[in-house]
Amino acid sequence: MKYTTLLAALVAVFGASSAFADGVISDIMKKYHKAPEGQDPLCKKVSNGEGSAGDIATLLKAYEAMAKEKPEKGLATSWEQKNAALIAAVKKLQKDPKDTSDYKKAVNCKACHEPHKG
């Protein structure tokens, strides 16, 4: 009986932490990479050089949180490199919001989803 309780507790703890990690990435994608019909997502607004300093700071904070998570699949080194490039590009935008070339390259959805999304 005690082992059953312990096992249930372990499943609850590890299951919850795994669900939380998946939720962080998913939440960031929903909040900043998707938008209601007829509206541009924040990432597109920033890609177009129309992001405010607050928009850029919001994305930086979100991407830094995402970088701490584990991807659904793929190599950790690839995940780290892609997130590092994305974070560096956003930091560059903080200096010049119109210089979007690095951000546009780093925010490529397919380049990240293909190797890391389950």
C-alpha positions in Angstrom: 0.0 0.0 0.0 2.8 2.4 0.8 4.6 1.7 -2.5 1.4 2.5 -4.4 1.2 5.9 -2.6 4.8 6.6 -3.3 4.4 5.6 -7.0 1.4 7.8 -7.3 3.2 10.7 -5.8 6.2 10.3 -8.2 3.9 10.1 -11.2 2.1 13.2 -10.1 5.4 15.1 -9.6 7.1 14.1 -12.7 4.0 14.2 -14.8 3.3 17.7 -13.6 6.8 19.0 -14.3 6.7 17.5 -17.8 3.3 18.9 -18.5 4.5 22.3 -17.3 7.5 22.3 -19.6 5.4 21.4 -22.6 3.0 24.2 -21.5 5.7 26.9 -21.4 6.7 26.3 -25.1 3.1 25.9 -26.2 2.0 29.0 -24.3 4.8 31.1 -25.9 3.9 29.9 -29.4 0.2 30.7 -28.8 0.8 34.1 -27.3 3.5 35.5 -29.6 3.5 33.4 -32.8 -0.2 33.1 -33.4 -3.0 35.7 -33.5 -6.7 35.9 -34.0 -7.8 36.0 -37.7 -7.1 39.4 -39.2 -4.4 40.3 -36.7 -0.7 39.9 -36.9 1.1 37.9 -34.2 3.7 39.8 -32.1 6.6 38.0 -33.8 5.4 39.3 -37.2 4.9 42.8 -35.9 8.5 42.7 -34.7 9.8 41.1 -37.9 8.3 44.0 -39.8 10.2 46.5 -37.7 7.0 47.7 -36.1 7.7 46.3 -32.6 7.9 48.7 -29.6 10.7 48.4 -27.0 8.1 46.8 -24.8 7.2 44.2 -27.5 10.8 43.3 -28.0 11.4 43.0 -24.2 8.4 40.8 -23.9 9.7 38.5 -26.7 13.1 38.3 -25.1 11.7 37.3 -21.8 9.5 34.6 -23.4 12.3 33.2 -25.6 14.6 33.1 -22.5 12.0 31.1 -20.7 11.5 28.8 -23.7 15.3 28.2 -24.0 15.2 26.7 -20.5 12.8 24.0 -21.5 13.4 20.7 -23.3 12.0 20.3 -26.8 9.5 17.5 -27.5 12.1 15.8 -29.6 15.5 16.3 -31.2 19.0 17.0 -30.0 19.6 19.3 -27.1 22.5 21.0 -28.8 20.3 22.0 -31.8 17.6 23.3 -29.4 20.2 25.4 -27.5 21.7 26.8 -30.8 18.4 27.8 -32.2 17.3 29.4 -29.0 20.7 31.2 -28.6 20.3 32.6 -32.1 16.8 33.8 -31.4 17.8 35.4 -28.1 20.8 37.1 -29.7 18.6 38.4 -32.6 16.1 39.9 -30.1 18.9 41.5 -28.2 20.1 43.1 -31.4 16.6 44.4 -32.0 16.7 46.1 -28.7 19.5 48.2 -30.1 17.9 48.8 -33.5 14.3 47.6 -33.9 14.5 48.2 -37.6 17.4 45.8 -38.2 15.3 42.7 -38.4 17.4 40.4 -40.7 18.8 38.2 -37.9 15.4 38.0 -36.2 13.7 36.9 -39.4 16.2 34.2 -39.9 16.1 33.0 -36.3 12.3 33.0 -35.9 11.8 30.6 -38.8 9.0 28.3 -37.5 9.7 25.3 -39.8 13.4 25.3 -39.0 12.6 24.8 -35.3 9.4 22.8 -35.5 10.7 20.2 -37.9 13.5 18.9 -35.6 12.0 19.7 -32.2 8.2 19.5 -32.3 6.6 16.1 -31.7 
